């Protein structure tokens, strides 16, 4: 088995996620991960810093794609893709809550951006009207 390259200094967590996605289908396919998967990873890659691994796992498990998978999942998988426990109703509900909150915030941001764009357009229109009204003919 190939071991992933050591993460770069620019964003080690992001680079580690890319390495894990290359190495393991459960990461590439955003499958529900087994509880304690960090210990499995550290056993295979002892050179990793725990802080980097925690950041990478946090980023991966908070991704929209992962949460959508968790929302409907029933089993968790280990690094090889074998069943390693059940996804509880509580975990599915939490994933659903996080997604709803994320989508609500995104919708609010879009509405705010649209309102700001409309206000900018109206200001420009008013300015154009004033300019044409008071320009010398």
C-alpha positions as CSV (number, residue, x, y, z in Angstrom):
1,X,0.0,0.0,0.0
2,X,1.2,3.5,-0.8
3,X,1.4,6.0,2.0
4,X,0.2,9.5,1.3
5,X,2.7,12.3,1.0
6,X,3.3,14.4,4.0
7,X,0.9,17.4,4.0
8,X,2.3,20.7,2.7
9,X,2.9,23.6,5.0
10,X,0.4,25.9,3.2
11,X,-2.7,24.1,4.4
12,X,-1.7,20.8,5.9
13,X,-5.3,19.7,6.8
14,X,-6.5,20.3,3.3
15,X,-3.5,18.4,1.9
16,X,-4.1,15.6,4.3
17,X,-7.7,15.3,3.2
18,X,-6.6,15.1,-0.4
19,X,-4.1,12.3,0.6
20,X,-6.8,10.4,2.5
21,X,-9.2,10.7,-0.4
22,X,-6.5,9.3,-2.7
23,X,-5.7,6.5,-0.4
24,X,-9.2,5.5,1.0
25,X,-12.5,5.1,-0.8
26,X,-14.5,6.0,2.4
27,X,-13.0,9.5,2.3
28,X,-13.2,9.8,-1.5
29,X,-16.9,8.8,-1.5
30,X,-17.7,10.7,1.7
31,X,-19.0,7.5,3.5
32,X,-19.9,7.7,7.2
33,X,-16.7,7.2,9.1
34,X,-16.3,4.8,12.1
35,X,-16.1,6.3,15.5
36,X,-12.4,6.4,16.4
37,X,-11.2,6.4,12.8
38,X,-8.5,8.9,13.9
39,X,-6.8,6.0,15.8
40,X,-6.9,3.8,12.7
41,X,-5.3,6.6,10.6
42,X,-2.6,7.3,13.2
43,X,-1.7,3.6,13.4
44,X,-1.1,3.6,9.6
45,X,0.5,7.0,9.4
46,X,2.3,7.6,12.7
47,X,4.2,10.5,11.2
48,X,1.0,12.7,11.1
49,X,0.5,15.4,13.7
50,X,-2.6,14.8,15.7
51,X,-3.6,18.5,15.4
52,X,-3.5,18.3,11.6
53,X,-5.4,15.1,11.6
54,X,-8.1,16.5,13.9
55,X,-8.4,19.6,11.7
56,X,-8.6,17.5,8.5
57,X,-11.3,15.2,10.0
58,X,-13.3,18.2,11.3
59,X,-13.2,19.8,7.9
60,X,-14.2,16.5,6.1
61,X,-17.0,15.6,8.5
62,X,-18.4,19.2,8.4
63,X,-18.5,19.2,4.6
64,X,-22.0,19.5,3.0
65,X,-21.3,16.3,1.0
66,X,-20.5,14.3,4.2
67,X,-23.4,15.7,6.1
68,X,-25.8,14.8,3.3
69,X,-24.5,11.2,3.4
70,X,-24.8,11.1,7.2
71,X,-28.4,12.3,7.0
72,X,-29.4,9.1,5.2
73,X,-26.8,6.6,6.4
74,X,-27.4,3.6,8.7
75,X,-23.8,2.2,9.0
76,X,-20.4,3.5,9.6
77,X,-17.3,2.3,7.8
78,X,-13.7,1.7,8.7
79,X,-10.7,2.6,6.4
80,X,-11.2,-0.6,4.4
81,X,-14.9,0.1,3.9
82,X,-16.0,-2.6,6.3
83,X,-19.0,-2.0,8.6
84,X,-17.8,-0.5,11.9
85,X,-21.0,0.5,13.8
86,X,-24.3,2.1,13.3
87,X,-25.2,5.7,12.6
88,X,-27.5,6.7,15.4
89,X,-30.7,8.6,14.9
90,X,-29.1,11.4,17.0
91,X,-26.2,11.6,14.5
92,X,-28.6,11.6,11.5
93,X,-30.7,14.3,13.2
94,X,-27.6,16.4,13.9
95,X,-26.4,16.2,10.3
96,X,-29.9,17.3,9.2
97,X,-29.9,20.2,11.6
98,X,-26.5,21.4,10.4
99,X,-27.5,21.2,6.8
100,X,-30.8,23.1,7.4
101,X,-28.9,25.8,9.3
102,X,-26.2,26.0,6.6
103,X,-28.8,26.3,3.8
104,X,-30.8,28.9,5.7
105,X,-27.7,31.0,6.2
106,X,-26.8,30.7,2.5
107,X,-30.3,31.8,1.5
108,X,-30.1,34.8,3.9
109,X,-26.7,35.8,2.4
110,X,-28.1,35.5,-1.1
111,X,-31.1,37.7,-0.2
112,X,-28.9,40.3,1.4
113,X,-26.6,40.3,-1.7
114,X,-29.6,40.7,-4.0
115,X,-31.0,43.5,-1.8
116,X,-27.6,45.3,-1.9
117,X,-27.4,44.9,-5.7
118,X,-30.9,46.3,-6.1
119,X,-30.1,49.2,-3.8
120,X,-26.9,49.9,-5.8
121,X,-28.8,49.7,-9.1
122,X,-31.4,52.2,-7.8
123,X,-28.7,54.6,-6.6
124,X,-27.1,54.5,-10.0
125,X,-30.4,55.0,-11.7
126,X,-31.2,58.0,-9.4
127,X,-27.7,59.5,-10.0
128,X,-28.2,59.1,-13.7
129,X,-31.6,60.9,-13.5
130,X,-30.1,63.7,-11.5
131,X,-27.1,64.0,-13.9
132,X,-29.4,64.2,-16.9
133,X,-31.7,66.7,-15.1
134,X,-29.0,69.1,-14.1
135,X,-26.6,68.7,-17.0
136,X,-26.1,71.6,-19.2
137,X,-27.8,71.3,-22.6
